[in-house]
Amino acid sequence: MESRMKNPALVLPGAMQALLALGKAADQAGLPRTTVDLVLLRASQINGCSVCVDMHAKDLRKQGESDERLFAVAAWRETPYFTDAERAALALAEEATRLSDGGQVGDAVWDEAADHYSEQELAGLLLQIATVNLWNRLNAATRQIAGAAW
C-alpha cells in the first residue's frame, strides 16, 4: 500500500496547527476521554478510515478498554457493554456522520444526548465528531496508511 500524497494538513502551512487547535478546544468540554474515543472510533468505522480506526482503537486499549467493548463498537446497539450516556454519544456520532442518509440529526437522538450531556459537553462532542469526520475524509481521500508515521 502507498498513500497518494502526504496528509494535506501537513502540506499547507498552518493547517495542522489549526486542526490540532480545534481538537484542543473540543477537549475543554469536560467529556470523559473514553466517550470521546468511542465516538471517534465509531465515526471512523463508518467512514472507513483505517488510520483513525487503528489510532482510536489503540488509544482505547491504552485506557484499559476491554476487548468486548472494542470489538462491539460497530454493533453497540446490540451489546450490553455501553452506558446509556455512551449510547447517546454513539447515536449522535452516527447520525452526524451519516448526514447523507437522513439530512440531519433526528430529534430523538438529539434529545437523548441532551439528557446526558450539558450544552458545553454537547458542543465538545459535536466538535469532536466534526473534526474526526474531517480527518477521516483527508485520510481516506489520500489513502493514508494505518500505523504509518507522518
N, C-alpha and C positions, 0 to 999 in steps of 0.2 A: 504494500500500500504506500501511496505517496500523496501528500497534500498538493492541492493545486497552486497554493501560494502561502506565504506567511499569513498568520491571522491578521485581518485588516486593522484591528485595534493596535497592532504593532507597526503597521505601515504608515499610518497617518499620525503626524506629530500631535500629541495631546489627547488622542483618542483613548488610549489605555488609561491614562490618569483620570479622564472624565468618567469612564465606566467604573473604575475602581472607587472613585469618589461617590458615585451613585450607590454602589453596594455598601459602602461605609455608612452613608446616610440611612439606608434601609435598616442596617444593623442597629441603629439607635432606637428602634421602635420597642425594644424590650421583649421580643418574641423568643421563646425557647429555641436554642440552636438546633435541637433535634427536629423540631417542627419545620424550621426553615429548610433544613437539609432534606427532609422528606418531601417537601413541596418542590424543591429544586430537582430532586431525583425524579419525581413523577412527571413534571413538565418535560424534562429531558428525555424520559422514556417515550412520551407521546410524540415528541419532535424527532426522535431517532438520532439524538446527538450522542455519539459514542464517547466523546471527550467528557461531556458533563455527566453522563451516566456513570462512567468509570470514576470520575473525581468525587461525585457526591456519595456514591456507594462506599468508597474508601473513607470519606470523611465520617460517614455514619458508623462505619466499622470502628474507626479510631475512638469514637464517642462511646463505644461499648454496645452498639446495637446488635441484637440477636440476628442469627441467620433467618429465623422465621419472619421477623419484621422486614428485613432487607429483601427477601425473596417475595414477600407478599405485597410490596408497594404497588405493583401493577394491578393487583386484584384486591385492593384494600377493602372494598365493599363486602367481599365475601369471606373476610377473615376476622377473627376476634382480637387481633393484635394491636389495634389502634384506639386511642381515646376518642371521645366524642369531639373534642377540640381539634385533634389531628385530622379526624374525618372531615370536619367542616373546612379546614385549611386545604386538604387534598381535593375536595369537591370544588372549592373556589379555584384552585390551581388548574384543575381540568377544564372548567368552563371558561376561564380567562385565557387559557392556552388554545382551546378549540373554538375560538370565536366564529370561524367559518361554518361550524356545524349549526349554530343557532343564532349567531349575530350578537349575543350579549350574555352577560351573567344573569341567570334567572333569579327572580325574587326569592324563591325558596332557598336557593343556595346562598344568596346574599344574607338573608335573614338568619340562617343557621350560623354563618360565620360571625355575624354581628352579635349573636347571642354569646359567643365565646371570646370575642376579641374587642378591645376598645377601638375607638376611632384611630388612635395613633398606631396601634398594632395592625389594624386593617390597612392603614396606609403603608406600613412597612411590609406587610405581606404582599400587597399589590405591587409595590416597587420591586420586591424580590422576584415575583412571578414575571413581571415585565422584563426585568434585567436578564433573568435566565433565558427567557424566550429570545432576547436579542443575541445573547451568547450562543444559544443553540443554532440560530439562523446563520450567524457568522461561521461557526464551526462546520455546520453541515454543508453550506454553500461552497466552502473552500476545502472540504474534505480533510479537516484536521484529524490527526491520528491520536486515538486514545492512548494515554500513557507516555506520549512523546513530549519531550521538553520543548518549550518555546524558545 
